[in-house]
Amino acid sequence: MDFIPNTLGVLIPIVAIIGGITVAIVAIFVDLKKAQLAQKLKLTALEKGVELPPEPPQPRPYPYRSGLVWIMVGVGVFVGIWVSTGSVEGAIWGIIPFLIGLALIISVRLRGKGSDG
């Protein structure tokens, strides 16, 4: 009867990895098809002599987002390990993603608003 839990314990990560890879491949394929369709539309419009409408402005990415996500991951790891073990010694591993997030936010601040990168 131990066969089902053992098999399930092995299958869950395999299915999760295959699912994640599949989602990534499908997303890349959909983006490629969108770009090809837009290119075909532009070429068809130019062949017929139709003027293309102006491109809509692209939304500016939020520069602090990745830093804040890393900081929250660090806090989550710290609190999760601390609560589950009752010890701060293991929970200190949460400081690594926290400091990565802090470094990302500092780099955005140092770069300034006028920079493109």
C-alpha positions in Angstrom: 0.0 0.0 0.0 3.0 2.3 0.2 3.3 2.3 -3.6 0.7 5.1 -4.1 2.3 7.7 -1.7 5.8 6.9 -3.0 4.7 7.2 -6.6 2.7 10.3 -5.9 5.7 11.9 -4.2 7.8 11.3 -7.3 5.2 12.3 -9.8 4.3 15.7 -8.3 7.6 17.4 -9.0 7.9 15.7 -12.4 4.5 17.0 -13.4 5.2 20.4 -12.0 8.4 20.8 -13.9 6.9 19.5 -17.2 3.9 21.8 -16.7 6.1 24.8 -16.0 8.2 24.2 -19.1 5.1 23.7 -21.2 3.6 27.0 -20.0 6.8 28.8 -20.9 7.0 27.2 -24.4 3.4 28.0 -25.1 3.9 31.7 -24.0 6.9 32.0 -26.2 5.0 30.5 -29.1 2.0 32.8 -28.6 4.2 35.9 -28.5 6.0 34.8 -31.7 2.6 34.3 -33.5 1.5 37.7 -32.3 4.6 39.3 -33.7 4.3 37.5 -37.0 0.7 38.5 -37.3 1.5 42.2 -36.6 4.3 42.1 -39.1 2.1 40.5 -41.8 -0.6 43.2 -41.1 2.0 46.0 -41.5 3.3 44.5 -44.8 -0.2 44.1 -46.2 -1.1 47.7 -45.3 2.1 49.0 -46.9 1.4 47.0 -50.1 -2.1 48.4 -50.4 -0.8 51.9 -49.6 -2.8 52.3 -46.4 -1.3 54.5 -43.8 -0.6 52.6 -40.5 -2.1 54.0 -37.3 0.5 55.1 -34.8 1.7 52.5 -32.3 0.2 52.8 -28.9 2.6 53.9 -26.2 4.1 51.0 -24.3 3.5 51.1 -20.5 6.6 51.9 -18.5 7.8 49.0 -16.4 7.7 49.5 -12.7 11.4 49.5 -11.8 11.0 48.6 -8.1 8.8 45.6 -8.7 11.5 42.9 -8.8 13.3 44.4 -5.8 10.1 44.4 -3.7 9.3 40.8 -4.8 12.8 39.7 -3.6 12.4 41.5 -0.3 9.0 39.9 0.3 10.4 36.5 -0.6 13.2 37.0 1.9 10.7 38.1 4.6 8.5 35.1 3.8 11.4 32.6 4.0 12.6 34.1 7.3 9.2 34.1 8.9 8.3 30.7 7.5 11.4 29.0 8.7 11.3 30.8 12.0 7.7 29.8 12.7 8.2 26.2 11.6 11.4 25.6 13.5 11.2 28.1 16.3 14.8 29.0 15.7 16.3 32.1 14.1 19.5 30.2 13.1 17.8 28.5 10.2 15.6 31.5 9.4 18.7 33.6 8.7 18.7 32.2 5.1 15.9 34.6 4.4 18.4 37.4 4.5 19.9 36.4 1.1 16.8 37.1 -1.0 16.1 40.2 1.2 19.5 41.6 0.4 19.1 40.8 -3.3 15.9 42.8 -3.3 17.5 45.7 -1.4 20.4 45.7 -3.9 18.0 45.9 -6.8 16.1 48.8 -5.3 19.4 50.6 -4.5 20.6 50.1 -8.1 17.3 51.6 -9.4 17.8 54.6 -7.2 21.5 55.1 -8.2 20.6 54.8 -11.9 18.2 57.6 -11.6 15.1 58.4 -13.6 16.8 59.7 -16.7 18.5 56.4 -17.5 17.1 53.8 -20.0 18.8 50.7 -18.7 
